[in-house]
Amino acid sequence: MRTTTSEINLADYIDHTLLKPSATPEEIQKCCRDAIKYNFPAVCIYPYAVQQATELLHNHKIAVCTVIGFPTGANTPAVKLYEAQEAAENGATELDVVMNLGWIKSRQSELIYQEIASICEETGQTVKAILETTVLTDEEKRLAAEICLDAGVSYLKTSTGWFGGATVKDIKLLKEVSRGKVGIKASGGIRTVEQAIALIEAGATRLGTSRGVDLVRQQKEG
């Protein structure tokens, strides 16, 4: 039986995202205020805005999430680790880490594992590994997901949104591979309530989107 839109509260799933490079302090403030208003689980902003978001969300049960190695994942492991540690020190409790796509393509499993595991271990925060599923084969998605599970991530995330977005097919694949051990974050190109519901039905436990407010309003309007 298909889930109806009234049975799922979209606000419970949304990582309220503001990742445009030109975002101003005023826009970060509005992003956080919207998250408070709609009780979203998290805001997702660039590392430079973590301190501001942490202060604005003080005393609210809304996680401060930031991106690491964004959007290409091609930084060195040392740079990513430093970025992750600094973000955690500044108040980020969730880290969306872009994986090294070249290493995935060349099957360099040990390098991938070491990079992700070090961030998980050294920060102690919730790590979401961004696989960038739109540029990987199904075999590569499975490999990357398995390595990330072994490395200790809390979520598998589909995309940065820069190279395409989440699909129901990829969410189902990640759900199959993860076997319920971690959360699954669908991200990129989520524009309609119907699309959001379909991703949740497929297994997504978080939705990364800059359209969270619009989606919630659309759902309420029916």
Secondary structure in CASP SS format (residue, H / E / C, confidence):
PFRMAT SS
TARGET T0000
AUTHOR 0000-0000-0000
METHOD secondary structure of the structure
MODEL  1
M C 1.00
R C 1.00
T C 1.00
T C 1.00
T H 1.00
S H 1.00
E H 1.00
I C 1.00
N C 1.00
L H 1.00
A H 1.00
D H 1.00
Y H 1.00
I E 1.00
D E 1.00
H E 1.00
T E 1.00
L E 1.00
L C 1.00
K C 1.00
P C 1.00
S C 1.00
A C 1.00
T C 1.00
P H 1.00
E H 1.00
E H 1.00
I H 1.00
Q H 1.00
K H 1.00
C H 1.00
C H 1.00
R H 1.00
D H 1.00
A H 1.00
I H 1.00
K H 1.00
Y H 1.00
N C 1.00
F C 1.00
P C 1.00
A E 1.00
V E 1.00
C E 1.00
I E 1.00
Y C 1.00
P H 1.00
Y H 1.00
A H 1.00
V H 1.00
Q H 1.00
Q H 1.00
A H 1.00
T H 1.00
E H 1.00
L H 1.00
L C 1.00
H C 1.00
N C 1.00
H C 1.00
K C 1.00
I C 1.00
A E 1.00
V E 1.00
C E 1.00
T E 1.00
V E 1.00
I E 1.00
G C 1.00
F C 1.00
P C 1.00
T C 1.00
G C 1.00
A C 1.00
N C 1.00
T C 1.00
P H 1.00
A H 1.00
V H 1.00
K H 1.00
L H 1.00
Y H 1.00
E H 1.00
A H 1.00
Q H 1.00
E H 1.00
A H 1.00
A H 1.00
E H 1.00
N C 1.00
G C 1.00
A C 1.00
T C 1.00
E E 1.00
L E 1.00
D E 1.00
V E 1.00
V E 1.00
M C 1.00
N C 1.00
L H 1.00
G H 1.00
W H 1.00
I H 1.00
K H 1.00
S C 1.00
R C 1.00
Q C 1.00
S H 1.00
E H 1.00
L H 1.00
I H 1.00
Y H 1.00
Q H 1.00
E H 1.00
I H 1.00
A H 1.00
S H 1.00
I H 1.00
C H 1.00
E H 1.00
E H 1.00
T H 1.00
G C 1.00
Q C 1.00
T E 1.00
V E 1.00
K E 1.00
A E 1.00
I E 1.00
L C 1.00
E C 1.00
T H 1.00
T H 1.00
V H 1.00
L C 1.00
T C 1.00
D H 1.00
E H 1.00
E H 1.00
K H 1.00
R H 1.00
L H 1.00
A H 1.00
A H 1.00
E H 1.00
I H 1.00
C H 1.00
L H 1.00
D H 1.00
A H 1.00
G C 1.00
V C 1.00
S C 1.00
Y E 1.00
L E 1.00
K E 1.00
T C 1.00
S C 1.00
T C 1.00
G C 1.00
W C 1.00
F C 1.00
G C 1.00
G C 1.00
A C 1.00
T C 1.00
V H 1.00
K H 1.00
D H 1.00
I H 1.00
K H 1.00
L H 1.00
L H 1.00
K H 1.00
E H 1.00
V H 1.00
S H 1.00
R C 1.00
G C 1.00
K C 1.00
V C 1.00
G E 1.00
I E 1.00
K E 1.00
A E 1.00
S E 1.00
G C 1.00
G C 1.00
I C 1.00
R C 1.00
T C 1.00
V H 1.00
E H 1.00
Q H 1.00
A H 1.00
I H 1.00
A H 1.00
L H 1.00
I H 1.00
E H 1.00
A H 1.00
G C 1.00
A C 1.00
T C 1.00
R E 1.00
L E 1.00
G E 1.00
T E 1.00
S C 1.00
R C 1.00
G H 1.00
V H 1.00
D H 1.00
L H 1.00
V H 1.00
R H 1.00
Q H 1.00
Q H 1.00
K H 1.00
E H 1.00
G C 1.00
END
